[in-house]
Amino acid sequence: MKKRSIFLLCAWHTIHCFALPNAWINEIHYDNAGADVGEFVEVVVECPEEVCLWDLTLYMYNGSDGKPYCLDCVSEFTPGDRVGPYQFYTWFRAGIQNDMEGMILVYFDSLVHIIAYEGSFYGTLDPANGLLFPDVGVRETGSSPVTASIYLTGFPGDPWAYGEASTPGSPNPGQDLSDSPLPVRLSRFSATPENDCILLEWQSESEIECAAYRLYRDHSFLHEIPAAGTNASVQRYAFRDNEVLTGRQYHYVLKERTYDGNENTLDSLRIQAGAIKPFHIRSPFPNPLNPDGTLSVEVSVPTDLRVDVLDLRGVRVMELHCGIVEAGTAEFRLPMRDYPSGRYFVRCQSATHSECVSYVLLK
């Protein structure tokens, strides 16, 4: 049996814990020649008898502004075929957009599936605020027949296709759901503000061909931690994000990297950093310098800041700044043309915080 990774997640909440359903958007018809006819979105849910279908909601997002324009819960969809544990549901809805469009499945407040067609975009309102809607790569046009649709060829992660044999409520052409996906069970993903960082923790109950976990912060790669591969025992992981600023909200996404190099999203969360750092220094660029460079400092609130260059003995050789720096990213030029090659330090100090980074001058 070919192994696949579809994830059965458990969202961690302060008051209660519930398992995310294995569900996905499976087929869409939205455009055809003449007036659009028979538009629909098809959803597949594994073991729906174990799912609160009235809390599994499909949101439609406008690609032009990233905002939702309609929604409905899967309990209101039309049931179709049952293939093993997989139940097909169809939402017949007139007015699905013919241009860039996105849609998400949400269970309570947790993301289950997210896609887009005719382009990728970011959501600007909850429950997909800041999330990327990935383009499935195929589309319908104004000359498509009424019988056309775009559809998944297998499980989520497999390619989408365009065809002229739409199958609302039934498996798509060539779609074989007998190759049951093997679950990675994630029983916890949490974030805790600490004195000078945010602690991210997660726990898996089992893993299948899991090479590593990858953390993303605000759409940028943050860190990778090796995973345990294939196992059926509890594994615990943690990472401290030390580059956080006072009062700023951060969006973290946890992904799995499989042995074959694919990435799959497991869970995401948002957290407001507490009273942490008034500023943070980035590494000088370039490093080594030859002979000049730039220092970037992220400032969370207006701060009276002193920035100095020190030599290896800790002696100040240059003052870069002394005074108020407004919130945002401040950049300071490092003019090192008149200094000898070697290692130097940049020290930033405020009344309550101090940081120091090193760099090399190489002429």
Summary of the structure (lengths in Angstrom):
residues: 363
radius of gyration: 25.3
end to end distance: 58.8
largest distance: 77.9
contacts: 1138
relative contact order: 0.11
helix: 2%
strand: 57%
